[in-house]
Amino acid sequence: MNTNFIESTETFVISFGGKSSIDAETFSQTINNTIELLKESALANDPSCFVRLEIKANNTGSFETIIEAIVRFSENIFNKDNLDLPKKF
């Protein structure tokens, strides 16, 4: 039995204006929430539909995610004097 499917493809662009960077958790939550919204919208229209979402590269043949780790710490918490302090008691 041959089954014909109707396929629809749409492109969505999520743009964060302002800086040239974004908090990783904000980015992740935005992508996850967008995926859920698109899936729920499609399933509300047709509960038997198949939904597949892809994140496309900005330039063909390359996809680059740059993660910058920023760690802040108090400058003098761990030094030789502080590590030796418990030995004095």
C-alpha positions as CSV (number, residue, x, y, z in Angstrom):
1,M,0.0,0.0,0.0
2,N,1.4,3.4,-1.0
3,T,0.8,6.2,1.4
4,N,1.3,9.8,0.2
5,F,2.5,12.3,2.7
6,I,2.2,16.0,2.6
7,E,5.4,17.6,3.8
8,S,5.8,21.2,4.8
9,T,9.2,22.9,5.6
10,E,9.5,26.2,7.3
11,T,12.5,28.1,8.4
12,F,12.6,30.0,11.7
13,V,15.4,32.3,12.7
14,I,16.0,33.1,16.4
15,S,18.0,36.2,16.8
16,F,19.3,37.7,20.1
17,G,20.0,41.3,19.5
18,G,22.6,43.3,21.3
19,K,25.8,41.5,22.4
20,S,27.9,39.1,20.4
21,S,27.4,36.5,23.1
22,I,24.6,34.9,25.1
23,D,24.3,33.0,28.4
24,A,24.5,29.3,27.6
25,E,21.5,28.4,29.8
26,T,19.4,31.1,28.2
27,F,20.3,29.9,24.7
28,S,19.6,26.2,25.6
29,Q,16.2,27.1,27.2
30,T,15.2,29.2,24.2
31,I,16.0,26.4,21.8
32,N,14.2,23.8,23.9
33,N,11.1,26.0,24.4
34,T,11.0,26.8,20.7
35,I,11.2,23.1,19.9
36,E,8.4,22.3,22.3
37,L,6.2,25.1,21.0
38,L,6.7,24.0,17.3
39,K,6.0,20.3,18.2
40,E,2.8,21.2,20.2
41,S,1.6,23.5,17.4
42,A,2.0,20.8,14.8
43,L,0.4,18.1,16.9
44,A,-2.5,20.3,17.8
45,N,-3.1,20.7,14.1
46,D,-2.7,17.0,13.4
47,P,-2.1,14.6,16.3
48,S,-0.8,11.9,14.0
49,C,1.9,14.0,12.3
50,F,5.6,13.4,12.4
51,V,7.7,16.4,13.5
52,R,11.5,16.6,12.9
53,L,13.4,19.8,13.7
54,E,17.0,20.6,12.7
55,I,19.3,23.4,13.6
56,K,21.0,24.5,10.4
57,A,24.5,25.9,10.0
58,N,24.9,29.6,9.4
59,N,27.2,28.8,6.5
60,T,26.9,25.7,4.4
61,G,29.5,23.1,5.4
62,S,30.3,24.5,8.8
63,F,28.5,24.7,12.1
64,E,30.4,26.2,15.0
65,T,29.3,26.6,18.6
66,I,31.7,28.6,20.7
67,I,31.4,28.2,24.5
68,E,33.3,30.6,26.7
69,A,33.7,29.5,30.3
70,I,33.9,32.3,32.8
71,V,34.9,31.4,36.3
72,R,35.1,33.9,39.2
73,F,36.8,33.2,42.4
74,S,38.2,35.1,45.4
75,E,41.8,35.7,44.7
76,N,43.3,34.5,48.0
77,I,41.0,31.7,49.2
78,F,43.4,28.9,48.3
79,N,47.0,29.8,49.1
80,K,49.7,28.1,51.0
81,D,48.9,29.9,54.3
82,N,45.2,29.0,54.2
83,L,45.9,25.4,53.3
84,D,48.3,25.1,56.3
85,L,45.9,26.8,58.7
86,P,44.1,23.6,59.9
87,K,47.5,22.1,60.9
88,K,47.8,24.8,63.6
89,F,44.7,23.6,65.5
